[in-house]
Amino acid sequence: MANNNSLDFLIQWHLTEKCNLKCTHCYQTGEHRTELSPSEVKKAIQEISHTLNSWHENYDIDFSPSLNITGGEPLLRKDIFEILGEFHTIGFDTYLLTNGILVDDRTVDTLCGVGVKGVQVSIEGPEEIHDSIRGKNSFQRSLQGVKHMVNAGLEVTLNVTVSAINASQLMHTVDIASQLGVSRLGFSRLVPSGKGKALLPEMLSAAEVHELYKKLFALIPDDGLEIVTGDPVASQFRNSLQDMDFGNIPLGGCAAGVSGLTILPDGTVVPCRRLPIPLGNVREDSLREIWAMSPVLNDLRDRDKYQGKCGSCQNWANCRGCRAIAYAYAESSGKGDYLATDPQCFIGSCA
């Protein structure tokens, strides 16, 4: 980051919903969306850039803008490299989220040429488990793509979506990451939305999440592998909660409404891909106005609006629970409240 006043701002952009896999936990619903054209993508990117520059001028804060480009499978979009090049030209740090299956040496060379800083590939566990979630033979095909990228020196992160299906094999997944020579292994919890609603019974209990995370954070791989997560409840391991309350200003934790936005293939803006609440559309709405005026985003920033135990949690500023999981879990009982308690939180007043 540029200085002590620098803040991260992440746009996760789903350029397409086309995919070459049919994962059981997929958040897609099968709804058809007309994809933004390259010119529409370029226009939206320019507005994002102008907005961040304006914030810098008005508030004397530097922003470190990042773009996570994904799908579906983003490499299925024929103009993907043209779009990635545009992102690079405007000066954003750009990362690609892919299943890796379509990656060969030529693809890697092109990714490096358009300034992609890193790639995330989803691996759900050892081969049998991964294939049961993502499809037959997908494990070996994804690993082949990872090897191409690692051999070329591209920074690769493996990511696991944790549920009862694969939690017992997570340490074996750490071994897989080490053997492949990737930079990081990330993990996130299953969000039972889209097709993943059928996996609601596979959600881990709060106690199971706690035990699993405790093991992961105790790991110190001797090969330099970094264990990372964007899961808000992981902040419970980083902050001392004894007699401390971090206040009413969100400082970290769940990014929804605080440090980023998600754009869907048709331009619809949502707080998070797994929190399917439309806020507007880049084809007709100003991102700056969405960010400042959206009632949903302002609710997500307001501690007083939070329900149940998350609203009274002393670590609210650094966590707030995963809003997507809270929403999906509440929706399963007919409520659909994005300000509900995260059902898998395990510490203190959030337990």
Secondary structure, 3 states (H helix, E strand, C coil): CCCCCCEEEEEEEECCCCCCCCCCCCCCCCCCCCCCCHHHHHHHHHHHHHHHHHHHHHHCCCEEEEEEEECCCHHHCCCHHHHHHHHHHHCCEEEEEECCCCCCHHHHHHHHHCCEEEEEEECCCCHHHHHHHHCCCHHHHHHHHHHHHHHCCCEEEEEEEECCCCHHHHHHHHHHHHHHCCCEEEEEECCCCHHHHHHHHHCCCHHHHHHHHHHHHHCCCCCCCEEEECCHHHHHHCCCCCCCCCCCCCCCCCCECCCEEEECCCCEEECECCECCCCEECCCCCHHHHHHHCHHHHHHCCHHHCCHHHHHCCCHHHCCCCHHHHHHHHHHCCCCCCCCCCCCCCCHHHC
